[in-house]
Structure formats: structure tokens, C-alpha cells
Amino acid sequence: MLHLEEMPQRVKAFFEKVEPAWKNVSVEKYEVMTGGYSRLLARADVAHDGIVSTFVLRGDPPADKSLLYTSRVQEYELLRTVGDAGVRTPHAVYFDATGEDLGTMAIVMNFSQSTSFLPYVAAGNSIEGLNIRLAEAIASYQSIPISALPTSMERPTSWDAYMTKRINSWREASNNHVESLPVFHYVAEWLDAHRPPPAPLVLMHGDFQCANVMVTADGHIEVIDWELAGIGDPREDIGYFKAVSQASPPDLLGDDGIEGFCARYRELTGLNELQVNPATVAYFLVLGVVGTVEQLMQGGAAWAKGENHLFNSVFNLSSVLFGQSMWLDFLGQLSEPMKQIAAAANGGK
């Protein structure tokens, strides 16, 4: 996908193969897109039958330049599922499952005309009401029945089992590192001792943050980049969005937006006030970042061992240092509220 001199012909041949009824196929423009953190991205303007359609190609980079190792097969199947369910996301329309046609295993999606969240804000657009739209976007994909999701997605046996595994990930991130990281063990023990009331397991986006949120022309939220999706606690995506917003403001779930968000989200999902409130969102702010923390630690280790050649793998470790102060600050504020929530959930005992 990075070989600009050969890709227009490859793309032309691919569309002639997958759309044999199209006449006079040509590639008007092919260009690499910026913004792809873990995958290769490119835009292709494909002409046929007197019209021009724009597509995004999303493929795997070479192994030694990969920050994350995820499945394009599962991502494509999930994109088809969420698209069919009416979730606002660019629709996946084709898939090169072998990489023979496009040079690497790649998903081909419709190009979105929506504006990425941070550029939308930087252009001076109002964020009023976007906290409500955010609640609606999350609820839209979390309402998809688990039975409709790709069979390759791991199904936790229970909420308790899922939470135990996620909390243990903090301990494992330390144990698997080259030296002990006491703060990770502290975070794990705190999370274990202050578990929130349980909630039904749902489809999680897995990387729900401002970089993966776009604003449509009519002011709705569109969600992109589903490669880390899984099945888990519905509040984890909310907490992760808030966590990333601490480093990339504005925070739609800050003091001015969190209550309205929670109310709308509860209305759409049927969860109650003990399950979804500012304190439980903050709890999942800490719990929800563990997957990213693990990936960043693994990336740094792979760079040190010569298994990848991306200096970003080292640079990105700085975000772990930033996160430590944030996690400890939130945990210090949450101890009493989480005790009160637990007592209320247990009938005041």
C-alpha cells in the first residue's frame, strides 16, 4: 500500500475483480493518508461508469513496523455487523483477505465526509450537545446482541471473570516488564477492592477516544477504527474516552457534560444510577487504559530487543509516565464515593 508507483494499477485490478459489472474502471487519485496509528491508510478515487467513488484502504504494515498485532479478518466481520446495525461508521464494502491484490491484507471502506473531532473543535465549532451525541453513539453499538458479533471474539464467562482478568492485566503488565512497577500493583489492588456494581457485558469499541470520533455534517458522532473491539463492561469505553481527553482536551465528560451524558446513556441502555455515574466513569478511566498500557510496554520491549524499528515505541512510553499521576489522582478522589456506591448497592449495609 505504500508503493505509490504500483498501487493505482493494483487498485484498478482489484475493483475490476470485485465489481465485474463496472465499466471503464480507472484510479483518478491514490494517496497515503496520515493519521493511521497502527495500520496503513490510503485514499483511492475510483472512476467507473461515469462516476467517481472514494474509498479508504486499511491494511497491515510490515511485521517489523507494526505497533499492534490485531486481526483484519475479525475487524472486517465486525465492521459489516455494526454497519448493518445502523451504527454511524464508514461501511466496509470489500476485503482483500490474502493481500494478493493490494499488497497486504486490507479492508476497503467508503470514504467518510465527516470531520475528525479535534480538527472540528480547533476550527471553532461548538461542542454544545456533543456529550449527548456521544452517549447516543456508544449506546448504538453496545445495543448489538453479543450473539450477532463475530464468533472469533472472545466471550467472557461472566462479568466477575471479565473484571478479574482486566484487573489482573495491571499486575501482568508489571510482572512481564523488565523491572517491577509498584504503581501497577497498587492500581490493581485498589481496583479490586472498589469494584462497581456489575453491568451486562456488551460490544466494546476498545479504543474509544477523540482520535476515533468524527462529527457528521448534522452534528452526530461517527465512530472509526474498530481493530481493538471486544466484549466487556459497557462503562469501559466511557472511561477510556475520558482518560484520553485528559491529554487531548476538550473533555466532553468534564464537570459541564458528565451528568447530561450519564442521564442520556442510562435512558438508552436501561442501566441505573448506581451503575453509571461520574464516579463509576472515573473508575473505568483507570481500569480502561490497561490494554493501551500493555501495548505500549510491549512496544518498548520489542524495540529494545530489535523486533521492531519504530522509535515511536519508545516515545510512547512517556504517556505511561503521564498516566501514572492521573491514575493516582483519580483513585485518591474515588475511594469514598465508590464505598458509598457499594453500600447503596448492598442495601445500605
N, C-alpha and C positions, 0 to 999 in steps of 0.2 A: 504493500500500500504506500510505501514511502518512495518507490521508484517512479518519479513523475513522468519519465520518458516512456514507460511501458504501460502505465495504468489506464490511460484513455482507451487503448485498444483492448485491454483486459476487460474493462467495464463494458465496452461496446459488445464484446463477445458474450459476456455474462448475460446481458439483457436480451440479446438475440436468442440465447438458450432458454431463459426462464419465461420470456414473453414471445413465443414464436409467431404470434399474430401481429406483432408490431412491425410496421414498415419504415424503411429508411432510418434505421437507428444510427445515431451519432452522439458523441460526447462533446458538448459545446464547451464545457469547462470542467477541469478536475483540479482540486487544490486541497492540500493538507490543512486541517483545521487545528487551531490552538485550543487549549482547554482540556484535552484528554489527559487525565492524571495517570491512569493505569492502562488504557487501551489506545490504539491508533485510531485517529478520526480523520475522515476526509469527506469533502463535499463533491458531488458529481451532478452536473446539469446534463440530463439526458434528453435528447430530442427524438421524437418519433411521431409519425402521422401528423406532422404539422404543429405539434405542441411540445413544450419543454417541461419536464418534471425534474424536481430537485430531490436528491436523496443524500443521506448520510451513511457512510460506510464505517462500521465499528468493528475493529479486528484486533487480533492478538499481536503484540510486539514480539521480537526475538526473545528467546528464553533469558539471555544474559542482560536484557534491558527491560525486564519485567519487574514492576514493584509488587504486584499481586498476582496470584495464580488462581483464577476462577474459571468457571465453565461457560463457554459461549452457547453450548447446546442448551443448558438449563436457562440461561438468560433469554435466549430466543423463545423457548417454550413459554416462559413466564411473561415476556412482552406480548406474546399473542393472547395469553389468558387475560392480562389486565386490560389490554386494548379491547378485547371482546366484551369485557365487563363494563366498558364505558368510562374507565379511568382516563383522565386527561394526561396523555403521554404520547410521544411520537410513535406511530404504529410501525411495527416491524413487518415488512412485507416480503422479504426474501432472505435466504440464508445460504451461504457457501459453507457447507458443513465439512468439507475436506480441505479447503484452501487452494484447491487446484485452479480455480477460476480467478480468484482475486489475490492470490499470493499468500494468503493466510486465512484461517477460519474467520469468517466475517459475517456480521448481521447488516442487512441493508434496510434502513428505515426511511420513512418520509421526513423531509426537512421541516423543522418547526419554525414558524414565523414569530414565535413568542420571544420575549426579551428576558435574558438571564437576570435573576433577582438583583444582584449587586449593581450591574450597569443600570438597571431600571431605577434603583434608588439614587445612584450617582447622577443621573440625568435630571434629578429634581422632582420625580414623580411622587405623589402622595402614597404613603403606606397605610393610610386610614382604612380600616376594614380588612386588611390583609391577614390579620390574626384570625378572623372568622373564616376567610377563604382557606387559610392553612388547615384549620380544623376540618373543613369540608373535604379538602384534598386527602388528608390522612385517612379519614373515615371512609372515603370512597374505595380505597384499595383494601383496607382492613375488613371490609364487609364481604369480600370474596370468600366463599366457603373453602376451608382447607382442602376438602375433597376435590376441588376443582384445580388445585395447584399441581405443578409437575410432580410426578411420582419420585423424581430424583431428589426432591427437597426433603431433608431430614424432618421427621415428625417427633417432637419431644413426647415422652410418655405421660408427662403431667406438668403443671405449672411449677410445682416444687422441684421436680427434677430439672426443669429448664433453668430455674433461678440458681439452683445449686451449681449447675455446670457453668453458668455465666460468672457467678461469684468466684468459683474455683479458677476461672481463667486469669483472675488477678494474681492468684498465688502461682499459677503455672508460668505466667509471664516473668515473674521474678525467678522462679526455680530454673527456668530454661535459659536465663541470661548468664553472661559470663561472670557476674558477681551478684550477690544478694541485693535486693532493692527493698529495704524495710518498709518504705511508704506503701508499696503494693500490698504487702501483707496486712498493714494497718487498714487500708481501704477495704480489703476482703473481709476482715473481721468485723468492721463497722457495718458493712452492707449486710452481712449475715445476721447480725444482732438487731437490725432495724428493718426487716423485710416489710414491705407494704401489704395491704390486703390483696389477695390474689385476683387475677383477671383472666378471662378466657384468652387462650392462645390464638394468634391471628397471623396473617401475612405481614411481615416487617420488610420495609424497604432496605434497611441495613446500613444506608449511608445517607440518611435524610438530613440534608444540610442546605445552606443557602446556595452553594455552587450547583446543586442538583435540583433547584427550584427555578422555574421560569414563570413569568407573568404574561398571560394572554392579552390580546387586544381589548377584551371585555372585562379585564380585571380578575380573572380566575387564576388559580395556581395549576401549573403543569409540572409533572414530575419526570425527571430523566435519570438515567444511569442506574439500572437495577441489578448490577452484577453481584452485589453482596446481599441480595434479598434472602430471607429465611423465614422461619416460623418461630414466633416468640411472643413476649409480652407486648401488648399494644402500646404501652407507655414508653417503650424504649426509643422508638423513633422520635417521639416528642422531646424526650430528654436529650437525645443526641443533637437535634436541631438547636436547642437552647445552648448546649455546650459549645458548638462551633460558633454560635452567634457571639459568644464572649470574645472571640478573637476576630470575628468578621461581622461587626455590627452593621445595621441595627438589629436589635433583638426584638422580634415580633412578640416574644413571650416574656418581655420585661414587665415591670410593675404596671404599665399602662395597658398591656394587652393580655396578660395571663388569665385574668378572671373571665373575660369575654370568651377567650379561646376555650377554656375548660368548660364553660357553660354550653357552648355550641357543640363541642366534642361529646359531652355527656348526652346531649339531646339526640345526637345522631347515632351513638353507639349503645345507649342504654346503660352505660356504666354509671356508678353513683359517686357522690361527693367524697366518700372515703377512698374510693379507688383513684379518682382523678381530681387533683387539686394542686395548688402551687408547690406544696411540699413533696408530693409523690413525683411530680415532674422533675424537681430538683434531685430527688433520689436517683431517678433514671438518667439524669445528666451525668452522674458519676458512673453508674453501672454501665450505661450505654456506650461509653468510649472505649471499653476494654478491647473490643475487636480491632479498632484502629490502633490502639497502643500495641497490641500483639504484633500487628503487621509492621508497624514502624520499628519495633525492636528486632523483628526477624529480618527486615530490610537492612538495618545497620549491620547485623551479624553477617548477612550474605555478602555485603560489600567488603567487610573486613576479611572474609575468607576467600575473596576473589570470585564469588559466584555470580555477582552482577557488577556492572561498571557505572552505576548511576550515583553521582555524588549527592543527588537528592536524597538517597537513602541515609546518608549521614546528616545532611542539613535538616531533614525532617525530624530528627531526634530532638531538636530544640523545642518542638511543640510538646514533647513529653515533659520537659522541664517547666514550660508554661502551665501545662495542665496540673502538675503537682500542687502548685499554690492554689489553683482554682478548686481542685477536689477537696483539699483540706479546709478551705474557707467554707465551702458549701456544707461539708459534713459537720463542721462546728456549729453552723446555724440550724441544722436539721435535727439534731438529737432530740430536743424537747418536742417539736411538732410531730415527729414520727412516733414518739412514745404515746402522745395523745391520740393519734390516729389508731394505733394498735389497741389502745384501751377502749376507744369507741367501737372498734370493730368487734371486740370481745365482750360487748355489752357493758362497758364501764368497769370491767374487772382489771 
